[in-house]
């Protein structure tokens, strides 16, 4: 575990207090950890997440459907 002394604005302090109360946490460091986890899940680029790599590998294994004409493609789309 890393310890750090940080300077935060009043608004950030209020947000940390809200997160702390919402999740029933002991201190603000736990609130910061929760916020970092949520940031990681929601905002980090997808290629940094392990589940993205698995999804990408599945897509690479898929084969496309060939169509001889636009008419054949249209028929396939309308029947789907």
MOPAC internal coordinates of N, CA, C and O (Angstrom, degrees):
PM7 1SCF
backbone

  N    0.0000 0     0.00 0     0.00 0    0    0    0
  C    1.4483 1     0.00 0     0.00 0    1    0    0
  C    1.5227 1   108.42 1     0.00 0    2    1    0
  O    1.2310 1   121.06 1   -40.63 1    3    2    1
  N    1.3167 1   115.58 1   139.37 1    3    2    1
  C    1.4540 1   122.22 1  -179.82 1    5    3    2
  C    1.5218 1   108.95 1  -104.32 1    6    5    3
  O    1.2310 1   120.75 1   -43.29 1    7    6    5
  N    1.3138 1   116.17 1   136.71 1    7    6    5
  C    1.4555 1   120.28 1   175.47 1    9    7    6
  C    1.5159 1   108.50 1  -105.35 1   10    9    7
  O    1.2310 1   120.70 1   -38.01 1   11   10    9
  N    1.3407 1   116.27 1   141.99 1   11   10    9
  C    1.4589 1   120.44 1  -179.31 1   13   11   10
  C    1.5131 1   109.95 1  -145.81 1   14   13   11
  O    1.2310 1   121.41 1   -36.84 1   15   14   13
  N    1.3008 1   114.90 1   143.16 1   15   14   13
  C    1.4604 1   120.72 1   172.10 1   17   15   14
  C    1.5199 1   105.24 1  -100.43 1   18   17   15
  O    1.2310 1   120.88 1   -56.61 1   19   18   17
  N    1.3410 1   115.93 1   123.39 1   19   18   17
  C    1.4627 1   120.01 1  -176.45 1   21   19   18
  C    1.5201 1   110.67 1  -125.85 1   22   21   19
  O    1.2310 1   121.21 1   -24.89 1   23   22   21
  N    1.3075 1   115.30 1   155.11 1   23   22   21
  C    1.4670 1   121.63 1   174.13 1   25   23   22
  C    1.5201 1   107.08 1  -108.19 1   26   25   23
  O    1.2310 1   120.65 1   -54.82 1   27   26   25
  N    1.3260 1   116.37 1   125.18 1   27   26   25
  C    1.4556 1   120.81 1   179.15 1   29   27   26
  C    1.5206 1   109.82 1  -126.91 1   30   29   27
  O    1.2310 1   121.06 1   -23.85 1   31   30   29
  N    1.2957 1   115.58 1   156.15 1   31   30   29
  C    1.4666 1   120.82 1   178.47 1   33   31   30
  C    1.5178 1   109.82 1   -79.60 1   34   33   31
  O    1.2310 1   120.90 1   -15.15 1   35   34   33
  N    1.3195 1   115.89 1   164.85 1   35   34   33
  C    1.4713 1   121.51 1  -178.91 1   37   35   34
  C    1.5308 1   111.33 1   -58.97 1   38   37   35
  O    1.2310 1   120.48 1   136.96 1   39   38   37
  N    1.3324 1   116.70 1   -43.04 1   39   38   37
  C    1.4667 1   120.51 1  -179.56 1   41   39   38
  C    1.5296 1   110.59 1   -61.67 1   42   41   39
  O    1.2310 1   120.28 1   137.59 1   43   42   41
  N    1.3216 1   117.08 1   -42.41 1   43   42   41
  C    1.4634 1   121.26 1   178.32 1   45   43   42
  C    1.5188 1   110.36 1   -63.13 1   46   45   43
  O    1.2310 1   120.45 1   140.46 1   47   46   45
  N    1.3155 1   116.74 1   -39.54 1   47   46   45
  C    1.4567 1   121.41 1   177.50 1   49   47   46
  C    1.5256 1   110.91 1   -61.34 1   50   49   47
  O    1.2310 1   120.56 1   138.36 1   51   50   49
  N    1.3375 1   116.53 1   -41.64 1   51   50   49
  C    1.4665 1   120.95 1   178.54 1   53   51   50
  C    1.5307 1   110.44 1   -63.73 1   54   53   51
  O    1.2310 1   121.08 1   136.76 1   55   54   53
  N    1.3395 1   115.54 1   -43.24 1   55   54   53
  C    1.4694 1   119.42 1   179.61 1   57   55   54
  C    1.5299 1   109.93 1   -62.48 1   58   57   55
  O    1.2310 1   120.00 1   136.60 1   59   58   57
  N    1.3092 1   117.61 1   -43.40 1   59   58   57
  C    1.4699 1   120.66 1   178.14 1   61   59   58
  C    1.5251 1   111.08 1   -60.85 1   62   61   59
  O    1.2310 1   120.30 1   140.07 1   63   62   61
  N    1.3233 1   117.03 1   -39.93 1   63   62   61
  C    1.4620 1   120.32 1   177.82 1   65   63   62
  C    1.5282 1   111.36 1   -64.35 1   66   65   63
  O    1.2310 1   120.32 1   141.72 1   67   66   65
  N    1.3189 1   116.99 1   -38.28 1   67   66   65
  C    1.4698 1   120.88 1   178.78 1   69   67   66
  C    1.5244 1   110.09 1   -66.06 1   70   69   67
  O    1.2310 1   120.58 1   133.81 1   71   70   69
  N    1.3402 1   116.49 1   -46.19 1   71   70   69
  C    1.4747 1   120.48 1   178.84 1   73   71   70
  C    1.5247 1   109.59 1   -61.60 1   74   73   71
  O    1.2310 1   120.73 1   136.74 1   75   74   73
  N    1.3057 1   116.21 1   -43.26 1   75   74   73
  C    1.4675 1   121.65 1   179.35 1   77   75   74
  C    1.5311 1   110.87 1   -58.73 1   78   77   75
  O    1.2310 1   120.30 1   134.87 1   79   78   77
  N    1.3245 1   117.04 1   -45.13 1   79   78   77
  C    1.4611 1   120.93 1   179.96 1   81   79   78
  C    1.5225 1   111.46 1   -70.35 1   82   81   79
  O    1.2310 1   120.31 1   138.11 1   83   82   81
  N    1.3133 1   117.02 1   -41.89 1   83   82   81
  C    1.4654 1   121.22 1  -177.29 1   85   83   82
  C    1.5275 1   111.87 1   -60.52 1   86   85   83
  O    1.2310 1   120.62 1   138.34 1   87   86   85
  N    1.3287 1   116.43 1   -41.66 1   87   86   85
  C    1.4583 1   120.44 1  -176.98 1   89   87   86
  C    1.5261 1   112.99 1   -97.39 1   90   89   87
  O    1.2310 1   119.71 1  -177.35 1   91   90   89
  N    1.3321 1   118.15 1     2.65 1   91   90   89
  C    1.4602 1   122.00 1   178.57 1   93   91   90
  C    1.5227 1   112.38 1    63.34 1   94   93   91
  O    1.2310 1   120.57 1  -135.66 1   95   94   93
  N    1.3192 1   116.51 1    44.34 1   95   94   93
  C    1.4597 1   121.11 1  -176.23 1   97   95   94
  C    1.5216 1   111.22 1   -89.65 1   98   97   95
  O    1.2310 1   120.92 1   -19.81 1   99   98   97
  N    1.3361 1   115.84 1   160.19 1   99   98   97
  C    1.4580 1   120.97 1  -178.14 1  101   99   98
  C    1.5235 1   112.65 1   -79.01 1  102  101   99
  O    1.2310 1   120.79 1   140.44 1  103  102  101
  N    1.3420 1   116.09 1   -39.56 1  103  102  101
  C    1.4554 1   118.57 1  -176.32 1  105  103  102
  C    1.5254 1   111.41 1  -147.14 1  106  105  103
  O    1.2310 1   121.61 1    -4.57 1  107  106  105
  N    1.3220 1   114.53 1   175.43 1  107  106  105
  C    1.4630 1   120.35 1  -176.18 1  109  107  106
  C    1.5212 1   112.45 1   -70.30 1  110  109  107
  O    1.2310 1   120.17 1   154.91 1  111  110  109
  N    1.3288 1   117.27 1   -25.09 1  111  110  109
  C    1.4665 1   118.42 1   178.65 1  113  111  110
  C    1.5268 1   110.17 1   -65.29 1  114  113  111
  O    1.2310 1   120.11 1   144.41 1  115  114  113
  N    1.3163 1   117.39 1   -35.59 1  115  114  113
  C    1.4707 1   120.47 1   175.47 1  117  115  114
  C    1.5290 1   110.03 1   -66.75 1  118  117  115
  O    1.2310 1   120.46 1   143.14 1  119  118  117
  N    1.3304 1   116.72 1   -36.86 1  119  118  117
  C    1.4660 1   120.71 1   177.74 1  121  119  118
  C    1.5272 1   110.13 1   -64.53 1  122  121  119
  O    1.2310 1   120.35 1   139.30 1  123  122  121
  N    1.3115 1   116.94 1   -40.70 1  123  122  121
  C    1.4689 1   120.65 1   177.59 1  125  123  122
  C    1.5253 1   109.91 1   -63.68 1  126  125  123
  O    1.2310 1   119.94 1   139.63 1  127  126  125
  N    1.3289 1   117.72 1   -40.37 1  127  126  125
  C    1.4719 1   120.98 1   178.44 1  129  127  126
  C    1.5243 1   111.13 1   -62.27 1  130  129  127
  O    1.2310 1   120.18 1   137.06 1  131  130  129
  N    1.3409 1   117.27 1   -42.94 1  131  130  129
  C    1.4712 1   121.50 1   178.22 1  133  131  130
  C    1.5258 1   109.77 1   -61.66 1  134  133  131
  O    1.2310 1   120.74 1   134.17 1  135  134  133
  N    1.3308 1   116.19 1   -45.83 1  135  134  133
  C    1.4628 1   119.90 1  -179.49 1  137  135  134
  C    1.5309 1   110.95 1   -62.93 1  138  137  135
  O    1.2310 1   119.84 1   140.91 1  139  138  137
  N    1.3228 1   117.91 1   -39.09 1  139  138  137
  C    1.4674 1   121.26 1   179.10 1  141  139  138
  C    1.5228 1   110.71 1   -66.02 1  142  141  139
  O    1.2310 1   119.96 1   139.77 1  143  142  141
  N    1.3337 1   117.69 1   -40.23 1  143  142  141
  C    1.4711 1   121.32 1   177.72 1  145  143  142
  C    1.5259 1   110.63 1   -62.59 1  146  145  143
  O    1.2310 1   120.28 1   135.25 1  147  146  145
  N    1.3282 1   117.07 1   -44.75 1  147  146  145
  C    1.4581 1   120.48 1   179.44 1  149  147  146
  C    1.5225 1   111.25 1   -65.88 1  150  149  147
  O    1.2310 1   120.09 1   141.81 1  151  150  149
  N    1.3114 1   117.44 1   -38.19 1  151  150  149
  C    1.4551 1   121.38 1   177.15 1  153  151  150
  C    1.5289 1   109.71 1   -61.56 1  154  153  151
  O    1.2310 1   121.08 1   135.79 1  155  154  153
  N    1.3199 1   115.54 1   -44.21 1  155  154  153
  C    1.4631 1   120.37 1  -179.95 1  157  155  154
  C    1.5185 1   111.16 1   -60.10 1  158  157  155
  O    1.2310 1   120.45 1   135.58 1  159  158  157
  N    1.3259 1   116.74 1   -44.42 1  159  158  157
  C    1.4693 1   121.30 1  -178.56 1  161  159  158
  C    1.5152 1   112.43 1   -67.76 1  162  161  159
  O    1.2310 1   120.28 1   139.63 1  163  162  161
  N    1.3132 1   117.06 1   -40.37 1  163  162  161
  C    1.4543 1   121.37 1  -171.03 1  165  163  162
  C    1.5203 1   115.18 1   -93.90 1  166  165  163
  O    1.2310 1   119.77 1   143.53 1  167  166  165
  N    1.3057 1   118.04 1   -36.47 1  167  166  165
  C    1.4539 1   118.96 1  -166.64 1  169  167  166
  C    1.5242 1   116.10 1  -114.91 1  170  169  167
  O    1.2310 1   119.71 1   159.86 1  171  170  169
  N    1.3199 1   118.15 1   -20.14 1  171  170  169
  C    1.4565 1   117.82 1   179.67 1  173  171  170
  C    1.5167 1   109.91 1   -66.32 1  174  173  171
  O    1.2310 1   120.85 1   -28.69 1  175  174  173
  N    1.2891 1   115.98 1   151.31 1  175  174  173
  C    1.4516 1   120.22 1  -179.40 1  177  175  174
  C    1.5257 1   109.51 1   -59.16 1  178  177  175
  O    1.2310 1   120.09 1   -42.11 1  179  178  177
  N    1.3397 1   117.44 1   137.89 1  179  178  177
  C    1.4581 1   120.39 1  -174.78 1  181  179  178
  C    1.5218 1   114.09 1   -58.58 1  182  181  179
  O    1.2310 1   119.53 1   148.86 1  183  182  181
  N    1.3301 1   118.50 1   -31.14 1  183  182  181
  C    1.4502 1   118.54 1  -178.94 1  185  183  182
  C    1.5237 1   112.86 1   -67.60 1  186  185  183
  O    1.2310 1   120.09 1   168.83 1  187  186  185
  N    1.3151 1   117.44 1   -11.17 1  187  186  185
  C    1.4587 1   120.40 1   176.88 1  189  187  186
  C    1.5244 1   112.04 1   -86.62 1  190  189  187
  O    1.2310 1   120.17 1   168.20 1  191  190  189
  N    1.3101 1   117.29 1   -11.80 1  191  190  189
  C    1.4622 1   120.70 1  -178.48 1  193  191  190
  C    1.5235 1   110.30 1   -94.29 1  194  193  191
  O    1.2310 1   120.09 1   -43.49 1  195  194  193
  N    1.3348 1   117.43 1   136.51 1  195  194  193
  C    1.4691 1   121.32 1  -178.41 1  197  195  194
  C    1.5344 1   113.34 1   -60.83 1  198  197  195
  O    1.2310 1   119.67 1   144.55 1  199  198  197
  N    1.3208 1   118.24 1   -35.45 1  199  198  197
  C    1.4651 1   119.73 1  -179.11 1  201  199  198
  C    1.5225 1   111.70 1   -66.35 1  202  201  199
  O    1.2310 1   120.48 1   154.23 1  203  202  201
  N    1.3264 1   116.68 1   -25.77 1  203  202  201
  C    1.4618 1   120.41 1   177.45 1  205  203  202
  C    1.5263 1   110.26 1   -67.00 1  206  205  203
  O    1.2310 1   120.38 1   139.93 1  207  206  205
  N    1.3098 1   116.89 1   -40.07 1  207  206  205
  C    1.4652 1   121.10 1   179.95 1  209  207  206
  C    1.5230 1   110.34 1   -62.58 1  210  209  207
  O    1.2310 1   120.02 1   136.13 1  211  210  209
  N    1.3393 1   117.57 1   -43.87 1  211  210  209
  C    1.4682 1   121.28 1   177.09 1  213  211  210
  C    1.5150 1   111.87 1   -61.28 1  214  213  211
  O    1.2310 1   120.65 1   137.06 1  215  214  213
  N    1.3196 1   116.36 1   -42.94 1  215  214  213
  C    1.4630 1   121.34 1   179.54 1  217  215  214
  C    1.5235 1   110.23 1   -64.04 1  218  217  215
  O    1.2310 1   120.58 1   137.80 1  219  218  217
  N    1.3244 1   116.50 1   -42.20 1  219  218  217
  C    1.4536 1   121.43 1   179.51 1  221  219  218
  C    1.5282 1   111.34 1   -63.22 1  222  221  219
  O    1.2310 1   120.15 1   140.45 1  223  222  221
  N    1.3309 1   117.32 1   -39.55 1  223  222  221
  C    1.4627 1   120.66 1   179.24 1  225  223  222
  C    1.5275 1   110.94 1   -65.32 1  226  225  223
  O    1.2310 1   120.08 1   142.35 1  227  226  225
  N    1.3313 1   117.45 1   -37.65 1  227  226  225
  C    1.4708 1   120.88 1   177.34 1  229  227  226
  C    1.5254 1   110.43 1   -64.75 1  230  229  227
  O    1.2310 1   120.43 1   139.09 1  231  230  229
  N    1.3204 1   116.79 1   -40.91 1  231  230  229
  C    1.4661 1   121.04 1  -179.99 1  233  231  230
  C    1.5306 1   110.01 1   -64.25 1  234  233  231
  O    1.2310 1   120.34 1   139.28 1  235  234  233
  N    1.3234 1   116.95 1   -40.72 1  235  234  233
  C    1.4638 1   121.00 1  -179.36 1  237  235  234
  C    1.5328 1   111.86 1   -62.91 1  238  237  235
  O    1.2310 1   120.27 1   149.66 1  239  238  237
  N    1.3416 1   117.08 1   -30.34 1  239  238  237
  C    1.4640 1   121.36 1  -178.86 1  241  239  238
  C    1.5276 1   112.65 1   -78.04 1  242  241  239
  O    1.2310 1   120.17 1   161.45 1  243  242  241
  N    1.3267 1   117.28 1   -18.55 1  243  242  241
  C    1.4594 1   120.74 1  -178.23 1  245  243  242
  C    1.5215 1   110.84 1   -70.10 1  246  245  243
  O    1.2310 1   121.56 1   -32.26 1  247  246  245
  N    1.3199 1   114.62 1   147.74 1  247  246  245
  C    1.4555 1   120.01 1   176.76 1  249  247  246
  C    1.5211 1   108.89 1  -108.57 1  250  249  247
  O    1.2310 1   121.11 1   -35.07 1  251  250  249
  N    1.3152 1   115.49 1   144.93 1  251  250  249
  C    1.4558 1   121.08 1   179.89 1  253  251  250
  C    1.5177 1   111.60 1   -82.59 1  254  253  251
  O    1.2310 1   120.89 1    -9.55 1  255  254  253
  N    1.3097 1   115.91 1   170.45 1  255  254  253
  C    1.4657 1   122.46 1   177.83 1  257  255  254
  C    1.5226 1   107.37 1  -107.17 1  258  257  255
  O    1.2310 1   120.95 1   -50.19 1  259  258  257
  N    1.3218 1   115.79 1   129.81 1  259  258  257
  C    1.4685 1   120.24 1   178.43 1  261  259  258
  C    1.5237 1   109.74 1   -91.68 1  262  261  259
  O    1.2310 1   121.02 1   -38.23 1  263  262  261
  N    1.3216 1   115.66 1   141.77 1  263  262  261
  C    1.4529 1   122.06 1   177.61 1  265  263  262
  C    1.5231 1   108.46 1  -126.69 1  266  265  263
  O    1.2310 1   121.13 1   -39.24 1  267  266  265
  N    1.3126 1   115.44 1   140.76 1  267  266  265
  C    1.4601 1   120.43 1  -179.45 1  269  267  266
  C    1.5232 1   111.87 1   -82.53 1  270  269  267
  O    1.2310 1   120.94 1   155.61 1  271  270  269
  N    1.3259 1   115.80 1   -24.39 1  271  270  269
  C    1.4581 1   118.77 1  -179.01 1  273  271  270
  C    1.5256 1   110.18 1  -152.45 1  274  273  271
  O    1.2310 1   121.57 1   -12.01 1  275  274  273
  N    1.3172 1   114.61 1   167.99 1  275  274  273
  C    1.4652 1   121.12 1   176.98 1  277  275  274
  C    1.5255 1   109.60 1   -65.17 1  278  277  275
  O    1.2310 1   121.12 1   144.98 1  279  278  277
  N    1.3323 1   115.46 1   -35.02 1  279  278  277
  C    1.4639 1   120.76 1   179.43 1  281  279  278
  C    1.5287 1   110.46 1   -60.63 1  282  281  279
  O    1.2310 1   120.89 1   137.65 1  283  282  281
  N    1.3233 1   115.89 1   -42.35 1  283  282  281
  C    1.4708 1   121.16 1   178.90 1  285  283  282
  C    1.5338 1   110.48 1   -66.30 1  286  285  283
  O    1.2310 1   120.04 1   139.08 1  287  286  285
  N    1.3058 1   117.52 1   -40.92 1  287  286  285
  C    1.4706 1   122.28 1   176.76 1  289  287  286
  C    1.5187 1   110.63 1   -62.26 1  290  289  287
  O    1.2310 1   120.17 1   133.82 1  291  290  289
  N    1.3260 1   117.29 1   -46.18 1  291  290  289
  C    1.4656 1   122.65 1   179.53 1  293  291  290
  C    1.5256 1   109.96 1   -58.43 1  294  293  291
  O    1.2310 1   120.72 1   135.22 1  295  294  293
  N    1.3384 1   116.22 1   -44.78 1  295  294  293
  C    1.4676 1   121.76 1   179.91 1  297  295  294
  C    1.5327 1   110.55 1   -60.70 1  298  297  295
  O    1.2310 1   120.91 1   138.03 1  299  298  297
  N    1.3287 1   115.86 1   -41.97 1  299  298  297
  C    1.4732 1   120.57 1   179.47 1  301  299  298
  C    1.5227 1   110.68 1   -64.10 1  302  301  299
  O    1.2310 1   120.38 1   136.52 1  303  302  301
  N    1.3328 1   116.88 1   -43.48 1  303  302  301
  C    1.4671 1   121.39 1  -179.37 1  305  303  302
  C    1.5268 1   111.35 1   -65.76 1  306  305  303
  O    1.2310 1   120.20 1   137.13 1  307  306  305
  N    1.3073 1   117.22 1   -42.87 1  307  306  305
  C    1.4618 1   120.95 1  -177.03 1  309  307  306
  C    1.5243 1   112.18 1   -70.16 1  310  309  307
  O    1.2310 1   119.72 1   152.69 1  311  310  309
  N    1.3218 1   118.15 1   -27.31 1  311  310  309
  C    1.4598 1   121.86 1   179.32 1  313  311  310
  C    1.5321 1   112.50 1   -86.12 1  314  313  311
  O    1.2310 1   120.26 1   167.44 1  315  314  313
  N    1.3078 1   117.11 1   -12.56 1  315  314  313
  C    1.4503 1   120.73 1  -177.14 1  317  315  314
  C    1.5076 1   112.31 1   -78.27 1  318  317  315
  O    1.2310 1   120.10 1   180.00 1  319  318  317

